[in-house]
């Protein structure tokens, strides 16, 4: 029963100032951006898909008021469309299909009828058009002098529950527009990127006699067993250099946090509490943050790996069952309601280890499994509301949330 409780806890993601204090940018103070399409090579359906992807990305970077209208104009037209005259900027692009079948996209950013930035992109297949849209948004954000949104170009890996004890490990972009099921068959959960370059990943296979952590090389598709344990085996975090893992194992009946050295293949028990310790994350080089039931309910704690001292990190909420760390910041999941007759609300909250401020990041539904981007600029999370499962993006410095629904199945765990 305690193991099941542990799984519930697990299933259940630097700034120039304090990110726990809300930053609100009024929409009417942002410059306006219109988008003009100059494409002739593709049908209307594909044109609309690309426009929607680009429109979404330009909204997510949160520095423009983006016009939602899809309008056409010649790429070499000397001025913007009349409807776009009042916009501060116009993004004009043209998609063409090369003789080899590649997708080529030329774009230019226009201000006062003058091109101020231009670039051409090329991908081998038109079904990965969304990555071009992400790259365009990234480059325009950089041109505008805003903080990097490098995370837009990274791939997301998630486990999707498709039936009873059946799941898939899927690689996607952050909007779920692109999806590729890399592991099918069986019950495989908790995927985790193994390195910064996203060339390999770990996941837990639950079909074997003992839960087993596996490693997959995406170049060779070679799958290797890493370590097994009775009761529970989950990789909750990977160090920046990829040489150390934080694992949850139940080798002695109760789940504890372990560190694992990838090079020596040796592990070390980091927590020895008689209850439940799970879901550890690297906080910095010498500390980890994890979830423990040592107060009689799940809450967030910090351990200093040098001194072995453990301290409570969160004092708000009485069911804080998931967390992610970046620099001085921790985002955690807290139960906001306690209703035995209907579904409860679980929201994400942000705290700093340097201050006492708490910032609530979500408002409705079940929001869980938060994950910071590597630069701390954004938080990826899972949102379950009514019957819909979605990936959510929180832009911390802009106080904005964006949701991207999953077409089928239910998201179990994510990483990026």
C-alpha positions as CSV (number, residue, x, y, z in Angstrom):
1,X,0.0,0.0,0.0
2,X,2.9,2.4,0.8
3,X,4.4,1.6,-2.6
4,X,1.1,2.5,-4.3
5,X,1.1,5.8,-2.3
6,X,4.6,6.5,-3.5
7,X,3.6,6.0,-7.1
8,X,0.7,8.4,-6.6
9,X,3.1,11.0,-5.3
10,X,5.4,10.5,-8.3
11,X,2.7,10.4,-11.0
12,X,1.1,13.4,-9.5
13,X,7.3,21.3,-13.2
14,X,17.8,33.3,-12.3
15,X,16.0,35.9,-13.1
16,X,16.9,39.6,-12.8
17,X,14.8,39.9,-9.7
18,X,12.6,37.5,-7.7
19,X,10.6,35.2,-10.0
20,X,8.2,34.4,-7.2
21,X,6.8,38.0,-7.5
22,X,4.4,38.1,-10.4
23,X,5.5,40.1,-13.5
24,X,2.5,41.3,-15.4
25,X,2.8,42.9,-18.8
26,X,-0.4,44.6,-20.0
27,X,-1.3,43.3,-23.4
28,X,-2.0,46.8,-24.8
29,X,1.6,47.8,-24.0
30,X,3.1,45.2,-26.4
31,X,3.9,46.0,-30.0
32,X,1.5,44.6,-32.6
33,X,2.6,41.9,-35.0
34,X,0.7,40.8,-38.1
35,X,1.6,37.8,-40.2
36,X,1.5,37.7,-44.0
37,X,1.7,34.5,-46.0
38,X,3.2,34.5,-49.5
39,X,3.1,30.8,-50.2
40,X,2.0,29.3,-53.6
41,X,3.6,25.9,-53.5
42,X,1.3,24.1,-51.0
43,X,-2.4,23.6,-50.7
44,X,-4.6,25.6,-48.4
45,X,-4.7,23.0,-45.6
46,X,-0.9,22.9,-45.3
47,X,-0.7,26.7,-45.5
48,X,-3.2,27.0,-42.6
49,X,-1.3,24.4,-40.5
50,X,1.9,26.3,-40.8
51,X,0.3,29.6,-40.1
52,X,-1.3,28.3,-36.9
53,X,2.0,26.9,-35.7
54,X,3.7,30.2,-36.3
55,X,0.9,32.2,-34.8
56,X,1.1,30.0,-31.6
57,X,4.9,30.4,-31.4
58,X,4.8,34.1,-31.8
59,X,2.2,34.3,-29.0
60,X,4.3,32.0,-26.7
61,X,7.4,34.2,-26.9
62,X,5.0,36.8,-25.3
63,X,6.6,40.0,-26.7
64,X,3.9,40.9,-29.3
65,X,0.2,41.3,-29.6
66,X,-0.2,38.9,-32.6
67,X,-3.0,39.5,-35.1
68,X,-4.9,36.2,-35.6
69,X,-5.9,36.8,-39.3
70,X,-4.3,34.7,-42.0
71,X,-3.7,37.0,-45.0
72,X,-1.9,36.6,-48.3
73,X,0.4,39.0,-50.2
74,X,3.3,38.7,-52.7
75,X,6.6,38.1,-51.0
76,X,8.3,41.0,-52.8
77,X,5.4,43.5,-52.4
78,X,6.9,46.9,-51.6
79,X,4.5,47.6,-48.7
80,X,2.5,45.6,-46.2
81,X,-1.2,45.0,-46.7
82,X,-3.6,47.8,-45.9
83,X,-5.1,45.8,-43.0
84,X,-1.7,45.6,-41.4
85,X,-0.6,49.2,-41.7
86,X,-1.2,49.9,-38.0
87,X,0.9,47.0,-36.9
88,X,4.3,47.8,-35.4
89,X,5.8,44.8,-37.2
90,X,4.8,42.5,-40.0
91,X,6.2,39.0,-40.3
92,X,6.1,37.9,-44.0
93,X,7.1,34.4,-45.1
94,X,7.0,32.2,-48.2
95,X,7.1,28.4,-48.2
96,X,8.4,26.5,-51.3
97,X,9.0,22.9,-52.0
98,X,12.4,22.1,-53.5
99,X,13.0,19.5,-56.3
100,X,14.2,17.1,-53.6
101,X,11.0,17.5,-51.6
102,X,12.5,19.6,-48.9
103,X,10.6,22.5,-47.3
104,X,12.2,25.9,-47.7
105,X,10.9,28.9,-45.8
106,X,12.0,32.4,-46.5
107,X,10.9,35.1,-44.0
108,X,11.4,38.8,-43.3
109,X,10.4,41.0,-40.4
110,X,9.1,44.3,-41.7
111,X,8.9,47.6,-39.8
112,X,7.7,50.8,-41.5
113,X,7.6,49.0,-44.8
114,X,11.3,48.2,-44.5
115,X,12.8,44.7,-43.9
116,X,14.7,44.8,-40.7
117,X,15.5,41.1,-40.4
118,X,15.4,38.2,-42.8
119,X,16.4,34.5,-42.9
120,X,15.9,31.3,-44.8
121,X,15.2,27.9,-43.3
122,X,15.2,24.4,-44.9
123,X,14.1,21.0,-43.5
124,X,14.2,17.7,-45.3
125,X,10.5,16.9,-44.9
126,X,7.4,19.1,-44.8
127,X,5.9,17.1,-41.9
128,X,8.4,18.7,-39.5
129,X,7.2,22.2,-40.5
130,X,6.6,23.0,-36.8
131,X,10.3,23.1,-36.1
132,X,10.7,25.8,-38.7
133,X,8.1,27.8,-37.0
134,X,9.8,27.3,-33.6
135,X,13.2,28.4,-35.1
136,X,11.6,31.5,-36.6
137,X,10.1,32.5,-33.3
138,X,13.4,31.9,-31.6
139,X,15.3,34.0,-34.1
140,X,12.9,36.9,-33.9
141,X,12.9,36.8,-30.1
142,X,16.7,37.0,-30.3
143,X,16.6,39.9,-32.8
144,X,14.3,41.8,-30.5
145,X,16.8,41.5,-27.7
146,X,14.7,39.4,-25.4
147,X,15.9,36.6,-23.0
148,X,16.6,33.4,-24.9
149,X,13.9,30.9,-25.6
150,X,16.2,28.1,-26.5
151,X,13.7,25.6,-25.0
152,X,11.4,26.2,-27.9
153,X,13.8,24.2,-30.2
154,X,14.2,21.3,-27.7
155,X,12.3,18.1,-28.0
156,X,9.9,16.9,-25.4
157,X,9.8,13.2,-24.3
158,X,6.7,11.8,-22.6
159,X,5.0,8.6,-21.8
160,X,1.4,8.2,-23.0
161,X,-1.0,5.8,-21.4
162,X,-3.1,4.3,-24.2
163,X,-4.8,1.4,-22.4
164,X,-4.7,-0.6,-19.2
165,X,-1.0,-1.3,-18.5
166,X,-0.1,-0.2,-22.0
167,X,1.9,2.9,-22.9
168,X,4.1,4.5,-25.4
169,X,7.3,6.6,-25.1
170,X,6.8,9.6,-27.5
171,X,9.2,12.3,-28.7
172,X,7.5,15.5,-29.7
173,X,7.9,19.3,-30.0
174,X,6.6,21.4,-27.1
175,X,3.3,22.0,-28.8
176,X,2.6,18.3,-29.5
177,X,2.2,19.1,-33.2
178,X,5.0,16.6,-34.0
179,X,4.9,13.2,-32.3
180,X,6.9,10.1,-32.9
181,X,6.4,7.0,-30.7
182,X,9.8,5.6,-30.1
183,X,8.9,2.8,-27.7
184,X,5.7,0.8,-28.2
185,X,4.3,-2.3,-26.5
186,X,4.3,-3.0,-22.8
187,X,4.0,-0.7,-19.9
188,X,6.9,1.8,-20.0
189,X,6.8,5.0,-18.0
190,X,8.9,7.9,-16.6
191,X,11.1,8.8,-19.6
192,X,14.1,11.1,-18.8
193,X,16.6,12.6,-21.2
194,X,20.1,11.2,-20.6
195,X,22.1,14.3,-21.7
196,X,21.8,17.9,-22.9
197,X,22.0,17.0,-26.5
198,X,19.0,14.7,-26.2
199,X,20.7,11.8,-28.1
200,X,19.6,9.2,-25.5
201,X,17.1,8.7,-22.7
202,X,16.1,6.5,-19.8
203,X,12.7,5.0,-19.0
204,X,11.2,2.5,-16.6
205,X,9.9,-0.8,-17.9
206,X,7.2,-2.3,-15.6
207,X,6.6,-5.6,-17.6
208,X,9.6,-7.4,-16.3
209,X,9.7,-9.4,-13.0
210,X,11.3,-6.4,-11.4
211,X,10.9,-2.7,-12.4
212,X,13.9,-2.0,-14.6
213,X,15.6,1.2,-15.7
214,X,16.5,1.1,-19.4
215,X,18.7,3.3,-21.6
216,X,18.0,4.0,-25.2
217,X,20.5,5.4,-27.7
218,X,18.5,7.3,-30.4
219,X,21.3,7.0,-33.0
220,X,21.5,3.2,-32.9
221,X,18.1,2.5,-31.1
222,X,20.1,0.1,-28.8
223,X,18.2,-0.6,-25.6
224,X,20.3,-1.5,-22.5
225,X,19.3,-2.5,-19.0
226,X,20.8,-0.1,-16.4
227,X,19.6,-1.3,-13.0
228,X,16.6,-3.1,-11.5
229,X,14.9,-3.0,-8.0
230,X,12.0,-4.7,-6.3
231,X,8.9,-2.5,-5.8
232,X,10.1,0.7,-7.6
233,X,12.7,1.9,-10.0
234,X,12.5,5.5,-11.4
235,X,15.1,7.9,-12.7
236,X,13.9,11.3,-11.5
237,X,16.8,13.5,-12.6
238,X,20.1,13.5,-14.5
239,X,23.1,15.7,-13.7
240,X,24.1,18.4,-16.2
241,X,27.1,16.3,-17.3
242,X,25.0,13.2,-17.6
243,X,27.2,11.1,-15.3
244,X,25.0,10.9,-12.2
245,X,21.4,9.9,-11.8
246,X,18.9,10.4,-9.0
247,X,16.8,7.2,-8.6
248,X,13.8,6.2,-6.5
249,X,14.2,2.5,-5.4
250,X,12.5,0.4,-2.8
251,X,15.3,-2.0,-2.0
252,X,14.4,-2.3,1.6
253,X,10.6,-2.2,1.3
254,X,10.2,1.5,1.5
255,X,11.1,3.9,-1.4
256,X,14.3,5.9,-0.9
257,X,16.4,8.3,-2.9
258,X,19.6,6.9,-4.4
259,X,22.4,8.5,-6.5
260,X,23.8,6.4,-9.3
261,X,27.2,6.8,-11.0
262,X,26.8,6.1,-14.7
263,X,30.6,5.5,-15.2
264,X,31.2,3.2,-12.2
265,X,27.7,1.7,-12.2
266,X,27.6,2.0,-8.5
267,X,24.8,3.5,-6.4
268,X,24.5,5.2,-3.0
269,X,21.5,5.5,-0.7
270,X,20.9,9.2,0.0
271,X,17.8,8.9,2.3
272,X,17.1,6.4,5.0
273,X,13.8,7.6,6.5
274,X,11.4,4.9,7.5
275,X,8.6,6.3,5.4
276,X,8.6,7.5,1.8
277,X,11.3,9.6,0.0
278,X,10.8,10.0,-3.8
279,X,11.2,12.2,-6.8
280,X,14.6,13.8,-6.1
281,X,16.0,16.6,-8.2
282,X,19.4,18.2,-8.3
283,X,19.2,21.7,-6.7
284,X,22.9,22.5,-7.2
285,X,26.2,20.7,-7.0
286,X,25.8,19.9,-3.4
287,X,22.1,19.7,-2.7
288,X,19.0,17.8,-3.8
289,X,15.3,18.5,-3.4
290,X,12.9,15.6,-2.9
291,X,9.4,14.6,-1.8
292,X,9.0,13.0,1.6
293,X,6.2,11.8,3.9
294,X,8.2,12.5,7.1
295,X,5.6,15.1,8.3
296,X,2.8,12.6,7.9
297,X,1.9,14.0,4.4
298,X,3.9,14.5,1.2
299,X,6.0,17.7,1.3
300,X,9.2,19.1,-0.2
301,X,12.6,18.8,1.5
302,X,16.2,19.8,0.7
303,X,19.2,17.6,1.6
304,X,22.8,18.9,1.7
305,X,24.9,16.0,0.3
306,X,28.0,17.3,2.1
307,X,26.6,17.6,5.6
308,X,23.6,15.2,5.2
309,X,21.4,17.9,6.8
310,X,17.7,17.8,5.7
311,X,15.4,20.8,5.9
312,X,11.8,21.5,5.1
313,X,11.5,23.6,1.9
314,X,7.8,24.3,1.6
315,X,5.4,25.5,4.3
316,X,2.3,26.0,2.2
317,X,0.0,23.1,1.2
318,X,-0.6,19.7,2.8
319,X,-0.1,17.4,-0.2
320,X,2.9,18.6,-2.1
321,X,3.7,15.6,-4.3
322,X,5.9,16.7,-7.2
323,X,8.6,19.2,-7.7
324,X,11.4,20.5,-10.1
325,X,14.3,22.7,-9.2
326,X,16.4,25.3,-11.1
327,X,19.0,27.5,-9.4
328,X,17.4,29.1,-6.3
329,X,13.8,28.2,-7.4
330,X,11.6,25.2,-6.8
331,X,8.2,24.6,-8.5
332,X,5.9,22.1,-6.7
333,X,2.4,20.6,-7.0
334,X,0.0,21.3,-4.1
335,X,-3.5,20.0,-3.5
336,X,-5.8,23.0,-3.1
337,X,-9.0,21.2,-2.2
338,X,-10.0,18.1,-0.2
339,X,-13.3,16.8,-1.5
340,X,-14.1,13.2,-1.1
341,X,-17.1,13.4,-3.6
342,X,-15.5,15.2,-6.6
343,X,-12.2,15.7,-8.2
344,X,-9.7,17.9,-6.4
345,X,-7.7,20.9,-7.7
346,X,-3.9,20.6,-7.8
347,X,-2.0,23.8,-8.6
348,X,1.6,24.6,-9.2
349,X,3.5,27.0,-6.9
350,X,6.9,28.7,-7.2
351,X,9.1,29.4,-4.3
352,X,12.7,30.7,-3.9
353,X,15.2,29.2,-1.4
354,X,16.3,32.8,-0.7
355,X,12.9,34.4,0.1
356,X,9.6,33.6,1.7
357,X,7.5,34.5,-1.3
358,X,5.1,31.9,-2.8
359,X,3.7,32.4,-6.3
360,X,0.7,30.3,-7.6
361,X,1.2,29.5,-11.2
362,X,-2.1,27.7,-12.2
363,X,-5.7,28.0,-11.2
364,X,-7.9,25.1,-12.2
365,X,-7.8,21.3,-12.9
366,X,-5.1,18.9,-12.0
367,X,-1.7,20.4,-12.8
368,X,1.3,18.1,-12.2
369,X,4.7,16.9,-13.1
370,X,6.3,20.4,-13.5
371,X,9.7,20.6,-15.3
372,X,11.9,23.7,-15.6
373,X,13.5,24.5,-18.9
374,X,17.3,24.3,-18.6
375,X,17.6,28.1,-18.5
376,X,14.8,28.5,-16.0
377,X,12.8,30.7,-18.3
378,X,9.8,28.5,-18.6
379,X,8.0,25.5,-16.9
380,X,6.5,22.6,-18.8
381,X,3.8,20.7,-17.0
382,X,0.9,18.3,-17.5
383,X,-2.6,19.6,-17.1
384,X,-5.6,17.2,-16.8
385,X,-9.0,19.0,-16.9
386,X,-12.2,17.1,-17.3
387,X,-11.3,14.5,-19.9
388,X,-8.5,16.4,-21.7
389,X,-4.8,15.8,-21.1
390,X,-2.5,18.7,-22.2
391,X,1.0,19.9,-22.1
392,X,1.2,23.4,-20.5
393,X,3.9,26.1,-20.8
394,X,4.3,28.8,-18.1
395,X,6.3,31.9,-19.1
396,X,7.4,33.0,-15.7
397,X,8.6,36.5,-16.5
398,X,5.5,37.2,-18.5
399,X,2.9,35.7,-16.2
400,X,1.3,33.7,-19.1
401,X,0.2,30.1,-19.5
402,X,-0.3,28.2,-22.8
403,X,-1.9,24.8,-23.2
404,X,-1.4,22.2,-26.0
405,X,-3.9,19.3,-25.9
406,X,-3.0,15.7,-26.6
407,X,-5.0,14.1,-29.4
408,X,-5.5,10.7,-27.6
409,X,-4.3,8.9,-24.5
410,X,-3.2,10.5,-21.3
411,X,0.2,11.9,-20.5
412,X,1.9,10.2,-17.6
413,X,5.3,11.9,-17.3
414,X,7.4,14.4,-19.3
415,X,10.9,15.7,-19.7
416,X,12.6,18.3,-22.0
